[in-house]
């Protein structure tokens, strides 16, 4: 995430997962602080997956929703 503002700020979001083995569940929530004009990274491990298949994630933030997927063995 990049803070394009002139002051220190927070990026707050939540990632939700569909599949494998579940219809819908919250995977993680996070808050990352970044100084003005700095980039920050948040990394989370989803250890709730017990079956193989496709995990589809939706990242929800104040700026919108973003989708990604991953194959799980």
N, CA, C and O of each residue as an XYZ file, in Angstrom:
292
protein
N       0.837     -1.142      0.000
C       0.000      0.000      0.000
C       0.905      1.236      0.000
O       1.971      1.227      0.616
N       0.485      2.279     -0.680
C       1.271      3.509     -0.726
C       0.457      4.651     -0.145
O      -0.684      4.883     -0.544
N       1.051      5.357      0.798
C       0.420      6.530      1.388
C       0.809      7.734      0.524
O       1.955      8.182      0.564
N      -0.125      8.247     -0.240
C       0.149      9.387     -1.117
C      -0.188     10.714     -0.446
O      -0.067     11.772     -1.063
N      -0.613     10.658      0.819
C      -0.956     11.874      1.550
C       0.266     12.606      2.089
O       1.403     12.168      1.916
N       0.007     13.715      2.736
C       1.083     14.543      3.290
C       1.344     14.249      4.767
O       2.208     14.878      5.378
N       0.605     13.298      5.347
C       0.769     12.948      6.765
C       0.777     11.431      6.925
O       0.309     10.698      6.054
N       1.314     10.977      8.049
C       1.289      9.548      8.379
C      -0.162      9.078      8.384
O      -1.056      9.809      8.811
N      -0.390      7.859      7.908
C      -1.760      7.363      7.862
C      -1.827      5.859      7.994
O      -0.803      5.178      8.053
N      -3.059      5.342      8.040
C      -3.311      3.918      8.201
C      -4.046      3.376      6.987
O      -4.900      4.053      6.416
N      -3.709      2.142      6.593
C      -4.445      1.393      5.581
C      -5.109      0.245      6.332
O      -4.425     -0.563      6.959
N      -6.426      0.168      6.273
C      -7.170     -0.846      7.014
C      -7.987     -1.658      6.018
O      -8.649     -1.098      5.145
N      -7.936     -2.984      6.155
C      -8.690     -3.815      5.229
C      -9.014     -5.175      5.822
O      -8.598     -5.499      6.934
N      -9.761     -5.963      5.066
C     -10.113     -7.325      5.453
C     -10.079     -8.196      4.211
O     -10.484     -7.764      3.131
N      -9.596     -9.421      4.364
C      -9.592    -10.381      3.262
C     -10.549    -11.511      3.609
O     -10.466    -12.098      4.688
N     -11.460    -11.810      2.686
C     -12.421    -12.884      2.848
C     -12.120    -13.973      1.830
O     -11.621    -13.691      0.741
N     -12.427    -15.230      2.190
C     -12.116    -16.362      1.307
C     -13.359    -17.161      0.992
O     -14.219    -17.375      1.846
N     -13.438    -17.604     -0.272
C     -14.433    -18.576     -0.732
C     -13.660    -19.807     -1.184
O     -12.731    -19.695     -1.984
N     -14.036    -20.990     -0.675
C     -13.402    -22.242     -1.073
C     -11.979    -22.345     -0.557
O     -11.493    -21.361      0.000
N     -11.288    -23.435     -0.694
C     -11.938    -24.741     -0.846
C     -12.561    -25.198      0.470
O     -12.036    -24.917      1.547
N     -13.662    -25.890      0.374
C     -14.306    -26.464      1.549
C     -15.201    -25.525      2.331
O     -15.859    -25.971      3.271
N     -15.260    -24.234      1.987
C     -16.148    -23.292      2.680
C     -16.835    -22.391      1.668
O     -16.283    -22.089      0.611
N     -18.034    -21.971      2.002
C     -18.760    -21.060      1.128
C     -18.185    -19.645      1.237
O     -17.967    -18.977      0.227
N     -17.942    -19.194      2.477
C     -17.416    -17.845      2.699
C     -16.910    -17.755      4.128
O     -17.594    -18.195      5.052
N     -15.713    -17.187      4.326
C     -15.171    -17.006      5.664
C     -14.211    -15.827      5.671
O     -13.602    -15.510      4.649
N     -14.077    -15.184      6.814
C     -13.089    -14.122      6.926
C     -11.721    -14.777      7.073
O     -11.516    -15.596      7.969
N     -10.788    -14.420      6.198
C      -9.444    -14.988      6.252
C      -8.560    -14.184      7.199
O      -7.828    -14.763      8.002
N      -8.620    -12.859      7.113
C      -7.787    -12.016      7.978
C      -8.223    -10.562      7.883
O      -8.844    -10.149      6.904
N      -7.897     -9.811      8.890
C      -8.053     -8.365      8.873
C      -6.693     -7.761      9.176
O      -5.846     -8.427      9.771
N      -6.470     -6.535      8.787
C      -5.165     -5.936      9.046
C      -5.232     -4.423      9.054
O      -6.151     -3.820      8.500
N      -4.248     -3.828      9.687
C      -4.052     -2.377      9.698
C      -2.559     -2.142      9.569
O      -1.770     -2.708     10.326
N      -2.166     -1.310      8.615
C      -0.763     -1.024      8.345
C      -0.561      0.482      8.385
O      -1.287      1.227      7.727
N       0.424      0.933      9.157
C       0.731      2.361      9.249
C       1.857      2.694      8.274
O       2.813      1.930      8.143
N       1.747      3.832      7.593
C       2.784      4.267      6.658
C       2.958      5.776      6.752
O       1.991      6.531      6.853
N       4.214      6.189      6.715
C       4.523      7.621      6.706
C       4.160      8.215      5.350
O       3.933      7.485      4.385
N       4.108      9.529      5.282
C       3.799     10.231      4.042
C       4.734      9.785      2.919
O       5.951      9.731      3.096
N       4.154      9.468      1.770
C       4.887      9.059      0.561
C       5.646      7.745      0.727
O       6.525      7.449     -0.082
N       5.335      6.946      1.754
C       5.978      5.646      1.929
C       5.053      4.522      1.481
O       3.834      4.680      1.408
N       5.672      3.383      1.183
C       4.942      2.173      0.825
C       5.064      1.172      1.967
O       6.143      1.007      2.535
N       3.983      0.514      2.299
C       3.976     -0.489      3.365
C       3.415     -1.796      2.808
O       2.613     -1.787      1.874
N       3.837     -2.909      3.382
C       3.389     -4.234      2.946
C       2.793     -4.996      4.128
O       3.319     -4.951      5.239
N       1.702     -5.687      3.874
C       1.096     -6.564      4.881
C       1.077     -7.978      4.314
O       0.589     -8.191      3.204
N       1.593     -8.930      5.048
C       1.599    -10.332      4.633
C       0.870    -11.152      5.685
O       1.130    -11.014      6.880
N      -0.033    -11.998      5.242
C      -0.770    -12.858      6.151
C      -0.768    -14.276      5.596
O      -0.732    -14.467      4.380
N      -0.807    -15.270      6.477
C      -0.889    -16.671      6.090
C      -2.288    -17.168      6.447
O      -2.744    -16.994      7.577
N      -2.955    -17.778      5.495
C      -4.285    -18.339      5.730
C      -4.110    -19.813      6.080
O      -4.039    -20.659      5.189
N      -4.041    -20.122      7.366
C      -3.833    -21.503      7.790
C      -5.147    -22.247      8.049
O      -5.152    -23.328      8.639
N      -6.252    -21.663      7.603
C      -7.556    -22.295      7.775
C      -7.943    -23.219      6.633
O      -9.026    -23.804      6.663
N      -7.087    -23.366      5.625
C      -7.403    -24.220      4.474
C      -7.000    -25.649      4.793
O      -5.842    -25.921      5.110
N      -7.979    -26.578      4.705
C      -7.664    -27.972      5.003
C      -7.841    -28.874      3.780
O      -7.357    -30.006      3.790
N      -8.513    -28.412      2.741
C      -8.727    -29.193      1.518
C      -8.039    -28.518      0.345
O      -7.852    -27.301      0.342
N      -7.660    -29.315     -0.657
C      -7.094    -28.749     -1.875
C      -8.177    -28.147     -2.749
O      -9.361    -28.431     -2.565
N      -7.778    -27.322     -3.691
C      -8.713    -26.696     -4.612
C      -8.336    -25.250     -4.840
O      -7.184    -24.863     -4.642
N      -9.299    -24.451     -5.253
C      -9.061    -23.045     -5.519
C      -9.586    -22.195     -4.372
O     -10.748    -22.311     -3.984
N      -8.729    -21.349     -3.838
C      -9.131    -20.394     -2.808
C      -9.283    -19.043     -3.500
O      -8.341    -18.553     -4.122
N     -10.452    -18.446     -3.395
C     -10.717    -17.140     -3.984
C     -10.810    -16.115     -2.870
O     -11.581    -16.284     -1.925
N     -10.030    -15.055     -2.979
C      -9.979    -14.020     -1.945
C     -10.542    -12.715     -2.469
O     -10.370    -12.370     -3.638
N     -11.217    -11.996     -1.586
C     -11.672    -10.639     -1.869
C     -11.095     -9.734     -0.797
O     -11.352     -9.923      0.392
N     -10.317     -8.753     -1.218
C      -9.758     -7.758     -0.306
C     -10.696     -6.568     -0.315
O     -10.932     -5.960     -1.359
N     -11.234     -6.234      0.862
C     -12.173     -5.122      0.976
C     -11.504     -3.975      1.720
O     -11.010     -4.158      2.833
N     -11.487     -2.790      1.110
C     -10.899     -1.598      1.703
C     -11.838     -0.424      1.486
O     -12.851     -0.548      0.796
N     -11.503      0.705      2.071
C     -12.301      1.911      1.848
C     -12.251      2.333      0.383
O     -13.169      2.994     -0.102
N     -11.190      1.958     -0.322
C     -11.025      2.318     -1.730
C     -11.695      1.384     -2.709
O     -11.755      1.690     -3.900
N     -12.207      0.242     -2.242
C     -12.875     -0.680     -3.150
C     -12.625     -2.133     -2.791
O     -12.096     -2.449     -1.726
N     -13.019     -3.015     -3.714
C     -12.851     -4.452     -3.519
C     -11.962     -4.988     -4.635
O     -12.077     -4.574     -5.788
N     -11.068     -5.924     -4.274
C     -10.111     -6.486     -5.214
C     -10.115     -7.996     -5.062
O     -10.136     -8.503     -3.941
N     -10.096     -8.733     -6.184
C     -10.155    -10.189     -6.157
C      -8.835    -10.825     -6.570
O      -8.100    -10.285     -7.397
N      -8.547    -11.988     -5.976
C      -7.382    -12.796     -6.323
C      -7.719    -14.244     -6.022
O      -8.631    -14.515     -5.241
N      -6.992    -15.190     -6.634
C      -7.220    -16.597     -6.342
C      -5.881    -17.318     -6.261
O      -4.863    -16.834     -6.756
N      -5.906    -18.497     -5.617
C      -4.698    -19.306     -5.469
C      -5.095    -20.779     -5.498
O      -6.136    -21.161     -4.963
N      -4.268    -21.589     -6.119
C      -4.479    -23.037     -6.139
C      -3.826    -23.627     -4.886
O      -2.687    -23.295     -4.560
N      -4.552    -24.500     -4.191
C      -4.078    -25.117     -2.967
C      -3.984    -26.625     -3.198
O      -4.936    -27.252     -3.661
N      -2.824    -27.196     -2.870
C      -2.646    -28.647     -3.053
C      -3.090    -29.400     -1.836
O      -3.014    -30.628     -1.808
